[in-house]
Amino acid sequence: MFSHDRIWAAIDALAARNNLSASGLARRAGLDPTTFNRSKRSAGDGRPRWPSTESIAKVIEATGSTIEEFTTLMAGKGAVDAGVQARRAAVSVPLLGFAQAGGGGFFDDAGYPVGQGWDEIRLPARSDETTYALEVAGNSMLPLYRDGDVIIVAPGASVRRGDRVVVRTRDGEVMAKILQRQTARTIELASVNPDYPDRHFRLEEIDWMARILWASQ
């Protein structure tokens, strides 16, 4: 049956079979990376949104598949089982660049991105914590993180002295540092790279601070 859920399940399974996230599959097919994001699969009023036949044709061609293979996936048979297993073992989280996080992005009070239009990245399911990904820009965290590395951020995780953190100021500056000291009034951040200065802020100058869990390099 050509149902809304089964067509989207077939797209997810096709992505998993090719070791891609939904956004990675869209990118390979020459589509906007957010084309297959879960936020795009239903309208604001709850009505289902269907992928276009053009989009389906492009992902079939981009992955070297056939329409017969796609309909098999859509029927819930064969390789779709591997896709389901892959989805259960992985999670899709928002992926932002430092520029997005600093200018024009929308975050909730905990520092988690909200709204639509973010790119996504697929990660192994490592914890129950709410996470998202940031692509590092610049060399201020060398040798820990290089330009282009992806760091996984947990806004709700507790932060202690010595933790690697991402901090966003009220002015929209975003930086990755090490928490050196935090008092009721100030935050002191240490730079790993000696070419970059340590930073000190009054608490009211900070929009949010989130702990870096790990890096996907």
C-alpha positions as CSV (number, residue, x, y, z in Angstrom):
1,M,0.0,0.0,0.0
2,F,1.3,3.5,-0.9
3,S,0.9,5.1,2.5
4,H,2.5,8.2,3.8
5,D,4.4,6.3,6.5
6,R,5.6,3.5,4.2
7,I,7.0,5.9,1.6
8,W,9.0,7.8,4.2
9,A,10.1,4.5,5.8
10,A,11.4,3.5,2.4
11,I,13.4,6.7,2.1
12,D,14.9,6.2,5.5
13,A,15.7,2.6,4.7
14,L,17.4,3.6,1.4
15,A,19.5,6.1,3.3
16,A,20.4,3.6,6.0
17,R,21.4,1.0,3.3
18,N,23.8,3.5,1.9
19,N,25.2,4.5,5.3
20,L,23.6,8.0,5.0
21,S,21.4,10.1,7.1
22,A,18.2,11.4,5.5
23,S,19.9,14.8,4.9
24,G,22.9,13.0,3.5
25,L,20.7,11.1,1.1
26,A,19.1,14.4,0.0
27,R,22.5,16.0,-0.5
28,R,23.8,13.1,-2.6
29,A,20.7,13.4,-4.8
30,G,21.3,17.1,-5.4
31,L,18.4,18.2,-3.2
32,D,18.2,20.7,-0.4
33,P,19.7,18.9,2.7
34,T,16.5,19.5,4.7
35,T,14.2,18.0,2.1
36,F,13.7,14.7,4.0
37,N,14.0,16.2,7.5
38,R,11.3,14.8,9.9
39,S,10.1,18.4,10.4
40,K,9.2,18.4,6.7
41,R,7.0,15.3,6.8
42,S,4.0,17.0,8.2
43,A,2.5,20.5,8.0
44,G,2.1,22.7,11.0
45,D,-1.6,21.7,11.3
46,G,-0.6,18.0,11.3
47,R,-1.5,17.2,7.7
48,P,1.0,14.7,6.1
49,R,3.5,16.0,3.5
50,W,4.5,13.6,0.8
51,P,7.8,13.5,-1.0
52,S,7.6,14.5,-4.6
53,T,8.0,11.9,-7.4
54,E,11.0,13.9,-8.6
55,S,12.7,13.7,-5.3
56,I,12.1,9.9,-5.1
57,A,13.5,9.5,-8.7
58,K,16.6,11.5,-7.8
59,V,17.5,9.4,-4.7
60,I,16.9,6.2,-6.6
61,E,19.3,7.3,-9.3
62,A,21.8,8.8,-6.8
63,T,22.1,5.5,-4.9
64,G,22.1,3.3,-8.0
65,S,18.9,1.6,-6.9
66,T,15.8,0.7,-9.0
67,I,12.2,1.5,-8.6
68,E,11.6,-2.2,-7.8
69,E,14.0,-2.1,-4.9
70,F,12.3,1.1,-3.6
71,T,8.9,-0.5,-3.7
72,T,10.3,-3.5,-1.9
73,L,11.5,-1.2,0.8
74,M,8.2,0.5,0.8
75,A,6.4,-2.8,1.3
76,G,8.5,-3.4,4.4
77,K,10.4,-6.4,3.0
78,G,14.0,-7.3,2.4
79,A,16.6,-4.7,3.0
80,V,14.2,-2.5,5.0
81,D,14.9,-4.7,8.0
82,A,18.5,-3.5,8.0
83,G,17.2,0.1,7.7
84,V,14.9,-0.3,10.7
85,Q,17.8,-1.8,12.8
86,A,20.1,1.1,11.7
87,R,17.5,3.7,12.7
88,R,17.0,2.0,16.1
89,A,20.8,2.1,16.7
90,A,21.1,5.7,15.6
91,V,19.5,9.1,16.1
92,S,19.2,12.2,13.9
93,V,20.1,15.5,15.6
94,P,20.2,19.0,14.3
95,L,23.5,20.1,12.7
96,L,24.5,23.8,12.9
97,G,27.6,25.8,12.0
98,F,29.0,28.2,14.4
99,A,27.8,31.1,12.3
100,Q,24.2,29.7,12.4
101,A,24.4,29.3,16.2
102,G,25.7,32.8,16.6
103,G,23.5,34.8,14.2
104,G,19.8,34.3,13.4
105,G,19.4,31.0,15.1
106,F,16.6,30.3,17.6
107,F,17.2,28.5,20.8
108,D,15.0,27.6,23.7
109,D,15.9,28.6,27.3
110,A,18.1,25.5,27.7
111,G,20.2,26.3,24.6
112,Y,18.7,23.7,22.2
113,P,17.8,24.7,18.6
114,V,14.1,25.0,17.9
115,G,12.0,25.6,14.8
116,Q,12.6,24.1,11.3
117,G,15.2,24.3,8.5
118,W,18.2,22.9,10.3
119,D,20.4,20.3,8.6
120,E,20.6,17.0,10.4
121,I,23.3,14.5,11.1
122,R,22.9,10.8,12.0
123,L,24.8,9.7,15.1
124,P,25.1,6.4,17.1
125,A,22.7,6.4,20.0
126,R,25.1,6.9,23.0
127,S,22.8,8.3,25.7
128,D,19.3,9.5,26.5
129,E,20.4,13.1,26.7
130,T,19.1,15.7,24.3
131,T,21.9,16.6,21.9
132,Y,22.7,18.5,18.8
133,A,25.8,18.9,16.6
134,L,28.0,21.9,15.9
135,E,30.6,22.1,13.1
136,V,33.7,23.7,14.4
137,A,34.9,26.8,12.6
138,G,38.5,28.1,13.1
139,N,41.4,26.8,15.0
140,S,40.8,28.0,18.5
141,M,40.4,24.5,19.9
142,L,43.5,22.9,18.3
143,P,44.8,20.3,18.9
144,L,41.5,18.9,20.4
145,Y,39.3,19.9,17.5
146,R,40.1,21.0,14.0
147,D,38.3,23.3,11.6
148,G,35.4,21.2,10.2
149,D,35.2,18.7,13.0
150,V,31.7,18.1,14.4
151,I,31.2,18.3,18.2
152,I,28.2,16.8,20.0
153,V,26.6,19.2,22.5
154,A,24.3,18.4,25.4
155,P,22.5,21.5,26.6
156,G,20.9,19.7,29.5
157,A,24.0,18.1,30.9
158,S,25.6,19.3,34.1
159,V,28.7,21.4,33.6
160,R,31.7,21.2,36.0
161,R,35.1,22.8,36.1
162,G,37.4,21.3,33.5
163,D,34.6,20.4,31.1
164,R,34.8,21.3,27.4
165,V,31.9,23.6,26.7
166,V,30.3,25.7,24.0
167,V,29.3,29.1,25.1
168,R,27.0,31.7,23.3
169,T,27.1,35.3,24.5
170,R,24.2,37.7,24.4
171,D,26.0,39.4,21.5
172,G,25.8,36.2,19.4
173,E,29.5,35.1,19.8
174,V,29.9,31.4,19.9
175,M,33.0,29.7,21.2
176,A,34.3,26.3,22.3
177,K,36.5,26.5,25.4
178,I,37.2,24.8,28.7
179,L,35.3,25.9,31.8
180,Q,38.0,27.1,34.2
181,R,35.9,28.6,36.9
182,Q,32.3,29.6,37.5
183,T,31.0,31.8,40.3
184,A,27.6,33.3,41.0
185,R,28.6,36.3,38.9
186,T,31.4,35.3,36.5
187,I,32.5,32.6,34.1
188,E,36.2,32.0,33.2
189,L,37.0,30.1,30.1
190,A,40.4,28.7,29.1
191,S,41.6,28.3,25.5
192,V,43.4,25.1,24.6
193,N,45.2,26.8,21.7
194,P,47.8,29.3,23.2
195,D,47.4,31.5,20.2
196,Y,43.9,32.4,21.5
197,P,43.3,34.3,24.8
198,D,41.3,33.0,27.8
199,R,38.0,34.7,28.2
200,H,36.1,36.1,31.2
201,F,32.5,37.1,31.2
202,R,29.9,38.4,33.7
203,L,27.1,35.9,34.0
204,E,24.5,38.3,32.5
205,E,26.7,38.4,29.3
206,I,26.1,34.7,28.7
207,D,23.1,33.5,26.7
208,W,23.8,29.8,27.4
209,M,26.6,27.3,28.0
210,A,26.5,23.6,27.1
211,R,28.8,20.7,27.7
212,I,30.6,19.0,24.8
213,L,30.0,15.3,25.0
214,W,32.3,14.0,22.3
215,A,33.5,14.7,18.8
216,S,32.6,13.0,15.5
217,Q,35.8,13.6,13.4
